Amino acid sequence: MHHSGQDQFRQLLRENVPLAPLTTLGVGGPARFFADCATVEALAAGVSWARAEALPLFVLGGGSNVVVADSGFTGLVLRVMIGGIDVAADRQHAVVTAGAGEPWDGFVAYTIERDLAGLECLSGIPGRVGATPMQNVGAYGQETSETLASVEALDLQTAELVRFDNRECEFGYRASRFKGRDQGRYIITRVSYRLQPGGAPAVRYAELERTLADHGATQPTLAQVRDAVIAVRRRKAMVIDPTDADSRSVGSFFMNPTVTQEAFEGVRAIAGRFLREGETLPAFPTADQRVKLSAAWLIEHAGIRRGTVHGNVGTSTKHALAIINRGSGTAREVLELCRMIQTRVRETFGVELTPEPVFVGLT
Ligand SMILES: Cc1cc2nc3c(=O)[nH]c(=O)nc-3n(C[C@H](O)[C@H](O)[C@H](O)COP(=O)(O)OP(=O)(O)OC[C@H]3O[C@@H](n4cnc5c(N)ncnc54)[C@H](O)[C@@H]3O)c2cc1C
């Protein structure tokens, strides 16, 4: 069994595969070894091959939250291609399970076509289903963790399939155990969501509400909310659109920082100098008595304008938080711009910005 699995895996194995085209930012070099894996068995065989060859491993989904080093990755990249969606009833809910390789937005569309509420505000986000629990993907006031029922994953330590319920995923803001203390330990193979048949859509954002009103939707359906979310995202180049150069990004490059009350008072004092009549510093209390600030606001008020150019990369003309590849950008330029932004925000407000994407092959 073991040997035939290895033989099958060798047939999937490719060498020196350029990674830039497999990512939305489009920078970086090749993977020394690469395999598309459509089954758990193929993934497991890939893991044991990498171990036997003493090679580092990287798991790729849709490549929408990664920055690949210009020198590429010297190990094995396994791209998760496990497909399939099915629905089961669970008392008043529907449990929808998708393979980790399903495109996320197609999955969201599938749930909305079946009138299942819970993921509508997460429309238009690129990537695959398997990556969404990693950073507890969220947008417009909705997060993966609100409806996620369970995660099935391959444990690279034991080579067994394991299951985590919602609580066991240890979700936080753009965080989970998979991106945190267990980073690199699990390959997510399948994800289940508990959704509400015929449920009301979540409309928690003023901008979303306004767009719905503009469309004449006062009691919006799930499908109308999905359309409005995509329309709002498109205005900010936050949907992948080959005709919009501003969407060659990883989405938001920085997380919104959370600071202590004391640090917040310091930021507020400095911000006072920048605020125009009637303008306030965006700040949201967190559950643990801290304050979440808007990274976009801090960046713009630190003097980094939208559309800033740095060599072949820059910031989006539509969103202060997105670093974009303007054509033939490199990972080095992306990192330089990242550091420039971090330095300006640190020097202006004393706040440290943490990048959101995962860096591959960069040490
Ligand atoms: C235009 C744009 C808009 C975006 N908007 C949002 C947004 O609104 N909200 C938001 O939260 N994010 C957003 N993102 C970021 C990104 O789309 C999400 O983080 C998405 O979930 C990443 O999925 P992916 O399949 O592309 O993951 P990848 O980029 O391929 O991988 C990201 C990380 O997850 C790991 N990973 C991927 N699949 C698996 C798996 N099956 N098992 C284990 N590890 C895995 C990788 O190793 C890597 O560490 C946006 C990105 C872009 C380009």
Ligand as a Chemical Component Dictionary entry (heavy atoms), coordinates in Angstrom:
data_LIG
# 
_chem_comp.id                   LIG 
_chem_comp.type                 NON-POLYMER 
_chem_comp.pdbx_formal_charge   0 
_chem_comp.three_letter_code    LIG 
# 
loop_
_chem_comp_atom.comp_id 
_chem_comp_atom.atom_id 
_chem_comp_atom.alt_atom_id 
_chem_comp_atom.type_symbol 
_chem_comp_atom.charge 
_chem_comp_atom.model_Cartn_x 
_chem_comp_atom.model_Cartn_y 
_chem_comp_atom.model_Cartn_z 
_chem_comp_atom.pdbx_ordinal 
LIG C1  C1  C 0 -8.366  40.836 -3.690 1  
LIG C2  C2  C 0 -8.296  40.117 -2.353 2  
LIG C3  C3  C 0 -9.243  40.350 -1.381 3  
LIG C4  C4  C 0 -9.195  39.683 -0.137 4  
LIG N1  N1  N 0 -10.149 39.943 0.802  5  
LIG C5  C5  C 0 -10.123 39.320 1.999  6  
LIG C6  C6  C 0 -11.121 39.590 2.988  7  
LIG O1  O1  O 0 -12.052 40.362 2.764  8  
LIG N2  N2  N 0 -11.034 38.958 4.176  9  
LIG C7  C7  C 0 -10.039 38.067 4.447  10 
LIG O2  O2  O 0 -10.025 37.521 5.559  11 
LIG N3  N3  N 0 -9.080  37.777 3.533  12 
LIG C8  C8  C 0 -9.106  38.381 2.318  13 
LIG N4  N4  N 0 -8.133  38.128 1.389  14 
LIG C9  C9  C 0 -7.051  37.196 1.717  15 
LIG C10 C10 C 0 -7.262  35.761 1.170  16 
LIG O3  O3  O 0 -8.151  35.767 0.096  17 
LIG C11 C11 C 0 -7.784  34.819 2.218  18 
LIG O4  O4  O 0 -6.887  34.762 3.289  19 
LIG C12 C12 C 0 -7.988  33.397 1.660  20 
LIG O5  O5  O 0 -8.649  32.609 2.621  21 
LIG C13 C13 C 0 -6.700  32.722 1.279  22 
LIG O6  O6  O 0 -7.028  31.499 0.601  23 
LIG P1  P1  P 0 -6.046  30.781 -0.370 24 
LIG O7  O7  O 0 -6.657  29.478 -0.724 25 
LIG O8  O8  O 0 -5.691  31.666 -1.509 26 
LIG O9  O9  O 0 -4.778  30.545 0.558  27 
LIG P2  P2  P 0 -3.217  30.638 0.176  28 
LIG O10 O10 O 0 -2.870  32.050 -0.103 29 
LIG O11 O11 O 0 -2.873  29.639 -0.844 30 
LIG O12 O12 O 0 -2.570  30.216 1.566  31 
LIG C14 C14 C 0 -2.654  31.057 2.703  32 
LIG C15 C15 C 0 -2.130  30.308 3.928  33 
LIG O13 O13 O 0 -2.995  29.220 4.231  34 
LIG C16 C16 C 0 -2.289  27.984 4.159  35 
LIG N5  N5  N 0 -3.197  27.009 3.560  36 
LIG C17 C17 C 0 -3.919  27.140 2.424  37 
LIG N6  N6  N 0 -4.690  26.062 2.237  38 
LIG C18 C18 C 0 -4.435  25.230 3.271  39 
LIG C19 C19 C 0 -4.925  23.938 3.643  40 
LIG N7  N7  N 0 -5.824  23.290 2.917  41 
LIG N8  N8  N 0 -4.418  23.360 4.781  42 
LIG C20 C20 C 0 -3.501  24.009 5.517  43 
LIG N9  N9  N 0 -3.020  25.220 5.218  44 
LIG C21 C21 C 0 -3.492  25.830 4.116  45 
LIG C22 C22 C 0 -1.057  28.253 3.331  46 
LIG O14 O14 O 0 -0.018  27.368 3.688  47 
LIG C23 C23 C 0 -0.752  29.684 3.722  48 
LIG O15 O15 O 0 -0.079  29.680 4.949  49 
LIG C24 C24 C 0 -8.160  38.769 0.125  50 
LIG C25 C25 C 0 -7.193  38.524 -0.873 51 
LIG C26 C26 C 0 -7.258  39.186 -2.104 52 
LIG C27 C27 C 0 -6.235  38.901 -3.159 53 
# 
loop_
_chem_comp_bond.comp_id 
_chem_comp_bond.atom_id_1 
_chem_comp_bond.atom_id_2 
_chem_comp_bond.value_order 
_chem_comp_bond.pdbx_ordinal 
LIG C1  C2  SING 1  
LIG C2  C3  SING 2  
LIG C2  C26 DOUB 3  
LIG C3  C4  DOUB 4  
LIG C4  N1  SING 5  
LIG C4  C24 SING 6  
LIG N1  C5  DOUB 7  
LIG C5  C6  SING 8  
LIG C5  C8  SING 9  
LIG C6  O1  DOUB 10 
LIG C6  N2  SING 11 
LIG N2  C7  SING 12 
LIG C7  O2  DOUB 13 
LIG C7  N3  SING 14 
LIG N3  C8  DOUB 15 
LIG C8  N4  SING 16 
LIG N4  C9  SING 17 
LIG N4  C24 SING 18 
LIG C9  C10 SING 19 
LIG C10 O3  SING 20 
LIG C10 C11 SING 21 
LIG C11 O4  SING 22 
LIG C11 C12 SING 23 
LIG C12 O5  SING 24 
LIG C12 C13 SING 25 
LIG C13 O6  SING 26 
LIG O6  P1  SING 27 
LIG P1  O7  DOUB 28 
LIG P1  O8  SING 29 
LIG P1  O9  SING 30 
LIG O9  P2  SING 31 
LIG P2  O10 DOUB 32 
LIG P2  O11 SING 33 
LIG P2  O12 SING 34 
LIG O12 C14 SING 35 
LIG C14 C15 SING 36 
LIG C15 O13 SING 37 
LIG C15 C23 SING 38 
LIG O13 C16 SING 39 
LIG C16 N5  SING 40 
LIG C16 C22 SING 41 
LIG N5  C17 SING 42 
LIG N5  C21 SING 43 
LIG C17 N6  DOUB 44 
LIG N6  C18 SING 45 
LIG C18 C19 SING 46 
LIG C18 C21 DOUB 47 
LIG C19 N7  SING 48 
LIG C19 N8  DOUB 49 
LIG N8  C20 SING 50 
LIG C20 N9  DOUB 51 
LIG N9  C21 SING 52 
LIG C22 O14 SING 53 
LIG C22 C23 SING 54 
LIG C23 O15 SING 55 
LIG C24 C25 DOUB 56 
LIG C25 C26 SING 57 
LIG C26 C27 SING 58 
# 
